[in-house]
Amino acid sequence: MASSEKQHIVIVGGGMTGGLLALLLAEQGLAVTVLDGGPEPQLPTGDAQLRVSTLTEASYHLLCHAGAWQQLDLSRVQPYRAMQVWDQDGTGEVNFNAAEVGSDSLGWLVENGHLTAALYRAGQAYANLDWRCQATVEQLQRHGDGWQVRSGGQVFEADLLVGADGARSLVRETAGISAGPRATGHHALVATITTANSHGGCARQVFMESGPLALLPLFGDGHQCSIVWSGWPALIEALRDMPAQDFATRLQAACGEALGAVTLASERPCFPIEERHASQYVARGLALVGDAAHVIHPLAGQGVNLGLLDAGVLAEEVARMRGAGRSCADPQGLARYQRRRRGENLLMQNAMRGFKALFERREMPLRLLRNTGMRWVDNATPVRRFFIQQALGRGGDLPALARVTARQGQTH
């Protein structure tokens, strides 16, 4: 017979969002079990990983508070201090610089696997956090007001079950919560390139009729970038399959040779881009965070940051519930989490749809309006500063830990 372990909270999924949530809940003294299907995360070495994320100031504060930032190999973390956005078919361009708002950087580029490993290492400090790798979830079923989770021959009883298990979430599916998907008409190609000119700590994005191309600065000697090229499926597949030199030539032309000659330095995997948004983020004894709750177009690089804010807000609401002497799965507290996050995430998703549609339109009046608008933003200092504040993640209903200066070197 399977053994039974009583846990306050079980998190299915130990990626970036689930990992941060686990640390923030363990800090409160809760018993937390993370069940993740992947191998034990390891700090990367050698070449940059293909999947990277841009982290905002708000995410930085959350990660510092949780002790995860301190576990990163900072030689592999690339801050970016400037951002350049332009329209390939026009004269519109916007330039952002962190110095305008008194900040050292607009954000940081971190490999996804690197951040997951740092979260996992930070979790080793908590005796009340049981983070299990290569843990397959075999069964989920309701048990009273909570849930029973069967994994590896054991049954975990959770007062609160959290789905942090990605876009095709088993937790969401088991709870009967709908979430799309919605096709965007785009696929994305990711790769690492070497550039003749230094990236200078600047993130660049060019909008084309077929879709956006992002060139994100990577750590090292300043001559490597991660690219995310989104576009029509046939185009992306052709880019994936063409000879490396032809691809480099096509890339140089697409970005207006902004970084000089480029050389392909990695494989070129591609994948379809789908949007999802859960019809609800919570149910009895259950909450969804990260990609299990929402998936947006990657053109602004905000997907991971939205998930980390989910974790911060849910942890804050759990602390509020427990401070009032209630269960960590109190329905009113879970409803507050949903109110605080679902609307903001939907707003960001709709904004990304709007940007995509705006730059796909080729009618001359719209192109003129678009380029005029970009030039106006670039020349209007107050408006430009507003967008910089948004890029830093300073807007919206932030959890308190995302607004305060992190306590460096914090121990538990």
DARA-V940920 format. One record per residue. N is the residue number from 1. OMEGA is omega in degrees with one decimal (NA if undefined). Layout:
{{N/OMEGA} {N/OMEGA}}
This chain:
{{1/-180.0} {2/177.1} {3/179.9} {4/178.6} {5/179.9} {6/178.3} {7/174.3} {8/-174.0} {9/173.0} {10/178.1} {11/175.6} {12/-177.0} {13/-177.5} {14/175.8} {15/-174.5} {16/-179.0} {17/179.0} {18/179.4} {19/178.6} {20/179.2} {21/179.3} {22/-179.9} {23/-178.2} {24/177.4} {25/178.7} {26/178.4} {27/179.1} {28/-179.8} {29/177.9} {30/171.0} {31/-174.0} {32/172.4} {33/173.4} {34/177.0} {35/-177.1} {36/-176.3} {37/-176.7} {38/177.4} {39/178.6} {40/-177.6} {41/179.7} {42/174.5} {43/-175.3} {44/172.4} {45/175.8} {46/-175.4} {47/179.4} {48/173.9} {49/-175.7} {50/-177.6} {51/179.9} {52/179.1} {53/171.6} {54/-179.0} {55/179.2} {56/175.7} {57/179.3} {58/177.7} {59/178.1} {60/-179.3} {61/178.8} {62/-177.5} {63/175.9} {64/179.8} {65/-178.7} {66/-179.3} {67/-177.4} {68/-179.4} {69/-178.3} {70/179.4} {71/-179.8} {72/168.6} {73/-171.0} {74/175.4} {75/178.2} {76/178.7} {77/-176.3} {78/172.6} {79/171.5} {80/-172.9} {81/-177.6} {82/178.1} {83/179.3} {84/-178.5} {85/179.7} {86/178.8} {87/-176.2} {88/-173.7} {89/-178.5} {90/-178.3} {91/-178.9} {92/179.4} {93/176.1} {94/178.7} {95/178.4} {96/177.7} {97/-176.3} {98/-177.0} {99/-179.4} {100/-179.5} {101/175.1} {102/-179.7} {103/178.7} {104/-178.1} {105/173.9} {106/-178.9} {107/-176.1} {108/173.0} {109/-178.3} {110/174.6} {111/-178.3} {112/-180.0} {113/178.0} {114/-179.0} {115/178.2} {116/179.2} {117/179.0} {118/176.8} {119/-179.8} {120/179.4} {121/178.4} {122/-179.7} {123/-179.0} {124/-179.1} {125/-174.2} {126/175.9} {127/-177.9} {128/177.1} {129/179.6} {130/-176.4} {131/-174.8} {132/178.8} {133/-176.6} {134/-178.3} {135/179.2} {136/176.3} {137/-175.4} {138/-177.7} {139/172.6} {140/176.5} {141/178.9} {142/178.9} {143/-174.7} {144/177.2} {145/-178.2} {146/-175.5} {147/167.9} {148/-179.7} {149/178.9} {150/179.9} {151/176.5} {152/178.9} {153/177.6} {154/177.3} {155/179.2} {156/179.0} {157/-174.0} {158/168.7} {159/177.7} {160/175.4} {161/-179.3} {162/174.2} {163/174.0} {164/-168.5} {165/166.7} {166/-172.1} {167/179.4} {168/-171.3} {169/173.0} {170/-179.9} {171/179.5} {172/-179.3} {173/-179.0} {174/-179.9} {175/178.9} {176/-179.7} {177/-178.6} {178/-178.8} {179/176.2} {180/10.5} {181/175.7} {182/179.8} {183/179.3} {184/-174.3} {185/-179.3} {186/161.5} {187/178.1} {188/175.0} {189/176.9} {190/-179.5} {191/172.1} {192/179.1} {193/171.3} {194/-173.4} {195/178.9} {196/179.4} {197/178.5} {198/176.8} {199/174.9} {200/-179.7} {201/-179.1} {202/173.8} {203/-175.4} {204/176.3} {205/177.6} {206/177.7} {207/179.3} {208/178.4} {209/-176.5} {210/-177.8} {211/-176.2} {212/174.8} {213/178.9} {214/174.5} {215/-171.6} {216/-175.9} {217/178.6} {218/177.8} {219/177.2} {220/-174.1} {221/178.8} {222/-176.7} {223/174.2} {224/177.6} {225/168.0} {226/177.3} {227/170.0} {228/-176.5} {229/-179.4} {230/-179.5} {231/-179.7} {232/-176.0} {233/-178.3} {234/178.6} {235/-176.8} {236/178.3} {237/176.9} {238/177.7} {239/178.8} {240/-170.0} {241/-176.6} {242/177.8} {243/-174.1} {244/-178.7} {245/177.1} {246/177.4} {247/-179.9} {248/179.0} {249/179.5} {250/180.0} {251/177.9} {252/-179.4} {253/-176.9} {254/-177.4} {255/177.2} {256/-179.1} {257/-178.0} {258/-178.9} {259/179.9} {260/180.0} {261/179.2} {262/177.5} {263/176.9} {264/-175.5} {265/-176.9} {266/170.0} {267/-177.2} {268/178.2} {269/176.0} {270/-176.2} {271/177.9} {272/176.7} {273/177.5} {274/171.8} {275/172.5} {276/171.0} {277/-177.0} {278/179.2} {279/172.6} {280/-178.8} {281/-174.3} {282/170.6} {283/-179.7} {284/178.3} {285/-172.7} {286/174.6} {287/176.2} {288/176.9} {289/174.5} {290/-175.7} {291/175.0} {292/-179.1} {293/-173.6} {294/173.7} {295/-178.6} {296/176.0} {297/-174.7} {298/-171.0} {299/177.5} {300/176.9} {301/-174.6} {302/-173.7} {303/-178.9} {304/-179.3} {305/176.5} {306/178.8} {307/179.0} {308/175.1} {309/172.6} {310/-178.3} {311/-179.1} {312/-178.9} {313/179.5} {314/178.1} {315/178.9} {316/179.5} {317/175.0} {318/178.7} {319/178.1} {320/179.9} {321/-177.6} {322/176.7} {323/177.9} {324/178.4} {325/-178.7} {326/178.6} {327/175.9} {328/178.3} {329/179.6} {330/-175.7} {331/-179.4} {332/178.9} {333/177.5} {334/177.5} {335/176.8} {336/176.8} {337/-179.1} {338/-179.7} {339/-176.1} {340/-172.5} {341/-171.3} {342/-179.8} {343/-179.2} {344/178.9} {345/177.7} {346/177.8} {347/178.5} {348/179.4} {349/179.5} {350/177.5} {351/178.9} {352/175.1} {353/-179.2} {354/177.6} {355/-179.1} {356/-178.6} {357/-177.7} {358/-175.4} {359/175.0} {360/-176.4} {361/-175.0} {362/179.9} {363/-174.5} {364/178.7} {365/179.2} {366/178.6} {367/178.2} {368/179.8} {369/-179.2} {370/-178.1} {371/176.0} {372/178.9} {373/179.3} {374/178.6} {375/178.9} {376/177.8} {377/-178.1} {378/-177.7} {379/-178.0} {380/-173.3} {381/-179.4} {382/179.9} {383/179.2} {384/178.9} {385/176.3} {386/179.7} {387/176.7} {388/178.2} {389/178.4} {390/179.3} {391/178.0} {392/-179.1} {393/-177.1} {394/-177.1} {395/175.0} {396/-177.5} {397/-176.4} {398/169.2} {399/-175.8} {400/-176.7} {401/177.3} {402/-176.9} {403/-172.8} {404/176.1} {405/-177.4} {406/175.2} {407/-176.3} {408/176.1} {409/-178.0} {410/177.6} {411/-176.2} {412/NA}}
